[in-house]
């Protein structure tokens, strides 16, 4: 499959690119500045916030994966503005129609959360991480309204380390799943790419 990855130099994006190439996908990474060459990886230097600038990286591809994320507190609306730009560019070219976007589980409270998370942990996090959570919520809204074949990945707190067994849930959070490794998030994202049943749904995950 020919895929384009945004946020390819971030913690999750690097795993996405590495695992996608290992799985035999053709990968185009949209980057702000070139990174060391990797066999099989095409790089396009462009500003993700400019739809016209990223059209070339999308034209004729099969799917788009976005691992854009805020870099620290006060990062504004990077995720939502990036998602809107990607969506606009996807509508402007001949393909693709498949879009997978990584946001988070922290801003969503649903039946997958236990009482402690619903009543204490998430309300506290919402106060501490208000801007970032609002950005994720706006991203979700843009993706759901995109008219594309979308999937939203909802990870909890991200960690590093080797891959191991994890759990997923469709359209609800994973009960007790408070962390997930970036490598496992990348694995789950690529699994969703190959699973048409995930179109139009959010996929939460955790250990």
N, C-alpha and C positions, 0 to 999 in steps of 0.2 A: 504494500500500500504506500502511496506517496502522501506524506504528512508534513505539515508545517507546525513548528513548535515556537510559541512565544514564551518569554521568560526562561529561555534555554540555558542561560548562564547562572540561574538561581539554584538554590539547594535542591529543589524538586526537579527543576528543568534539566539539570545535568543528568540525573538518573533517568528521566524520560528519554533523553537523546540516546544515552548509552544503551538502555534496554531496547529501545525501538530499533536501533541499528543492529543489535545482536539478534533481534527477531526477524531481521531481513527486510525491514521497512526502508524506504528511501526517505531521508529526513532533510528538511530545510529548516534551519534555525534563523530566526529574525533577531538580530543583535544590534546593540547600539554601537559597538566597536568589535572588530574582528578578534576572534580567539584563536589559539593554536589549532592548526589543521588536524582534522580527524578523518580517517578513511571513510568514504561514503557519505560524509556530511557536507551539504551545501550551505553556505552562509550568505545571508542577505543583510546588509547594513542599512537599517531604516528606523525611523521614528514610529513606534507603534501607535502613537496618538494621531498620526496623519494617515487617513484611510487610503489616499491615492498613493502614498509612498510604499504601502505594504501590498498593494494589489498584485504586483509582480510575483511576490512570494506565495500567493494563493492561487493564482490562475492555473486551472487544470489539475490541482491537487485533489486528493480523495478526502482528506480530513484535516481539521485544525485542532491543536491541543494548546490551551493557554494555561500556563503556570505562573502568570503574572501575580505578584504579591507585593504588599506594602513593605517598605524597608524601614522598619521602626515606627514608633508612634508619630502622629502628626504627618503621615504620608499622604493625606488628602484623599483623593478619589482615583488613585492610579488604576485599581482593578476595574472599576465601573467605566471610566473613560476609555481604558484600553479595550474592554469588551465591546463597547459601543463602536469604537473605531474598527475593530476586527469584523464585527457584524456588518457594518456598512461596506467594508471592502469585499466581504464574501458575497454580498448581494450585487456587487458591481462587476464581478468576473464570472467566467463560465463554470466555475466550480471552485471549491467543494460546497456541500450542503451539510456536512457532518461537523459538529462543533462540540468539544468537551472542554469545560472550564472548571478549574479548581478554585473553590472559595473556602468555606470553613463550616464547622459544625457549631462553633461557639455562639453565633448570633441567632441560632434556631433553637427554640424550645418546643418539644413535641412529646408524643407518647413513648418515645425511646429513652427519654431522660428519667432518671429516678427522682425521688422527692428532694434529695439533697441538692442535686443539680438544678432542678426547677426553682426551688425556693431560696437557695443561698448562693451556690457557685456562679450560675449564669447571670443572675442580677448583679452580682459584684463585678463580674467580668465586663458586663455591659457598661458599667460606670467607668471602669478603668480603661477600657479599649473602645470607647464610644465611637471615635472617628473610623477606626478600622472596621468595626462591625457594621456601621452604617454604609461604608463602602462595599462590603460584601453583600449586604442586603440590596443595594442598588444594582450590583452586578447580577445577582440572581434574577432580579426583575427584568433587566435588559435581556438576559439570555432566554428566560422563559417567553418573553414577547418577541423573540427574534424571527420567528417563522422558519427557523432552521431545525435540523435534526439534532437537538441538543441533549447533552447530559451534564449535570452539575455534580462534581465530586466534593464531598463534605468531610474533610479530615478534621480530627481534633488537634490537640497540641502536637506539633511536629518534632520528631527526634531524629538522631542519626544512629547508624549501626547496621549490622547485617540483617538481611531479610529473614523473616520468620512468619509463622502462621498468623493470620489476622481474620477478623470477621467483617462482614458487610451487611448493610440493611438498605432496603429500597424505600425512599420517601419517608424515612424516619431515622433518628439517630441510633447509634449502636449503644445499647445499655451497658454502662460500665466501661465503654471504650474511650478512655481519656487521653490516650496517646496513639500515635502511629509513626512509623519510620518513613522518612522521605523515599527510600528505596521501595518500600511496600506501597506507598501512595502511587508511585510511578507504575508499579506492577498492576495495581488495581485500575489505574487509568487506561493502560493499554488493554487490559482485559475488557473494559467497558467498550473500548473502540471496536473490538471484535464481536460484541454482543448487541445485536439490534434490539433486544428486549429492554436495554437501558435507555433507549431514545425516549425523550420526554419525561425523564425521571431524575431524581437526585439519588446519589449513592453515597451513603455514609459508611465510614469504616473505622476500625479501632481494634486494639488487642483485647 
